[in-house]
Amino acid sequence: LCSVRYTGVAGAAFRQEQHSRTLPPGQEDAVTMTVTYAEYQPHVGDQDALKLTVAGAVQETGQVLAKELLVRLHTPELSLTV
C-alpha cells in the first residue's frame, strides 16, 4: 500500500502484508486489510490517493497475476449554517 500524488507519482510503500492461500480451481478467498487514518495520514496530502497492489502466482505453472486498486481520498464537505 502506498500513496499516489495527484500527478500520478507513487510514494514508497508504507504497508506490506504477505498471505499464502491454496485454492482449488474455481474457488475464491478474501483477505481483509484494515488501514486506519493514523496509519495513512502521514503519507498523503490534500489531493492524494492510496494504491493497493496485489499479486498472486500459480505454483504449478508459475503464472503470475497482479492487480492494482486506486482509492481516491476526498475531504468531506463542511456546511455551516449561521
C-alpha positions as CSV (number, residue, x, y, z in Angstrom):
1,L,0.0,0.0,0.0
2,C,1.4,3.4,-1.0
3,S,0.2,6.9,-1.5
4,V,-0.1,8.4,-5.0
5,R,0.2,12.1,-5.6
6,Y,-2.3,13.9,-7.8
7,T,0.5,13.9,-10.5
8,G,0.4,10.1,-10.6
9,V,3.8,9.7,-8.8
10,A,3.7,6.9,-6.3
11,G,5.4,7.2,-2.9
12,A,7.2,4.5,-1.1
13,A,5.2,1.6,0.3
14,F,4.2,2.2,3.9
15,R,2.3,-1.1,4.5
16,Q,3.0,-4.6,3.2
17,E,1.4,-7.9,4.0
18,Q,2.0,-11.4,2.7
19,H,-0.6,-14.1,2.7
20,S,-0.4,-17.6,1.3
21,R,-3.5,-19.5,0.2
22,T,-4.0,-22.8,-1.6
23,L,-7.3,-22.8,-3.5
24,P,-8.9,-25.4,-5.7
25,P,-9.8,-24.4,-9.3
26,G,-12.8,-22.1,-9.4
27,Q,-12.7,-21.2,-5.7
28,E,-12.4,-17.7,-4.2
29,D,-11.0,-16.4,-0.9
30,A,-10.9,-12.9,0.6
31,V,-8.2,-11.2,2.6
32,T,-9.2,-8.1,4.7
33,M,-6.7,-5.4,5.4
34,T,-7.8,-2.5,7.7
35,V,-5.8,0.7,7.4
36,T,-6.6,3.4,9.9
37,Y,-6.4,7.2,9.3
38,A,-3.5,7.4,11.7
39,E,-1.5,4.9,9.6
40,Y,-2.0,6.5,6.2
41,Q,-2.3,10.2,7.2
42,P,1.5,10.9,7.4
43,H,1.8,9.7,3.8
44,V,-0.9,11.6,2.0
45,G,-1.6,15.2,1.1
46,D,-4.7,17.2,0.1
47,Q,-5.1,15.6,-3.4
48,D,-3.6,12.2,-2.9
49,A,-4.9,8.6,-3.3
50,L,-4.0,5.2,-2.0
51,K,-2.8,2.5,-4.3
52,L,-3.1,-1.2,-3.3
53,T,-1.1,-3.6,-5.4
54,V,-1.9,-7.4,-5.1
55,A,0.0,-10.2,-6.8
56,G,-0.6,-13.9,-6.9
57,A,1.1,-16.9,-8.5
58,V,0.1,-20.4,-9.6
59,Q,2.6,-22.8,-8.1
60,E,2.2,-25.4,-10.8
61,T,2.7,-23.2,-13.8
62,G,4.5,-20.1,-12.4
63,Q,1.8,-17.9,-13.9
64,V,1.6,-14.5,-12.1
65,L,-1.4,-12.2,-11.8
66,A,-1.1,-8.7,-10.5
67,K,-3.9,-6.1,-9.9
68,E,-3.9,-2.5,-8.6
69,L,-6.7,-0.7,-6.9
70,L,-6.6,3.1,-6.7
71,V,-8.7,4.7,-3.9
72,R,-9.2,8.4,-4.2
73,L,-9.4,10.2,-0.9
74,H,-11.9,13.0,-0.5
75,T,-12.2,15.6,2.2
76,P,-15.8,15.7,3.5
77,E,-17.6,18.9,2.6
78,L,-18.3,21.2,5.5
79,S,-21.6,23.1,5.6
80,L,-22.1,25.9,8.1
81,T,-25.5,27.5,8.8
82,V,-25.3,30.8,10.5
